[in-house]
């Protein structure tokens, strides 16, 4: 499954079956790349965010509630790089 999210709120707006590689989102204006993947065997989501503002670090979240996970990822990005998502 792939979640399509609203870039401003971070909320999931639709879900689609996805049989290919993980979905990759690139935010050129913030130099970030986000990878969202569902592990169907475990029914768990993985979200990874990397990019220039994070340096060598990644933001990673795994869980079964994608909305909650995206909220946590956004909060972590705000903590690590103040002003990044403003």
RASULDA-V548691 format. One line per field, one symbol per residue. burial: 1 if it has 24 or more other ideal C-beta (glycine too) atoms within 12 Angstrom, else 0. A space follows every 50 residues. Layout:
burial=???
//
This chain:
burial=01101000010100000000001010000001011111000000111111 101100001010000100110011011000000110
//
